Amino acid sequence: MKRIPVILLIAAMIITGCTVQTPVATRQPTSLENVEKAEYIKISAQEAKEIIDTEENVAIVDVRTAQEYAEGHIPDAILIPGTQIRDLAPDLLPDLDQTILVYCRSGNRSETAARILIDMGYTDVMDFGGILDWPYEIVK
């Protein structure tokens, strides 16, 4: 009989002794984590042309190869080959909130590049497909 209270006392001490309260550090979100990531937006060549003609501070980004760019590109477009977008964009596109219009030849590489730019923190990126669908002026 004397053992039962002793066993209960020991069990109670073990149970309460194992629940030591340790302070939990909570990490504060960084300013980048507080910002919602932009969504991928696909627009037409006509919509892109309207933005180019009516808005200021618009970057037109050609993500084709240097050879393709030399063969013909949209006026004022800057060349950032899709394979180098992560490396070159920070220097060539320093404003993360600038309107950026991305195109390639047919629309495949421009979608990939636009998604990469969005992942990098750019907030106003639009893919308008390929130069094949561009009915306006081309610089050769």
Buried (B, 14 or more C-beta within 10 A) or exposed (E): EEEEEEEEEEEEEEEEEEEEEEEEEEEEEEEEEEEEEBEEEEBEBEBBBEBBEEEEEBBBBBBBBEEBBEEEBBEEBBBBBBEEBBEBBEEBBEEBEBBBBBBBBEBEBBBBBBBBBBEBBBBBBBBBBBBEBBEEEEEE
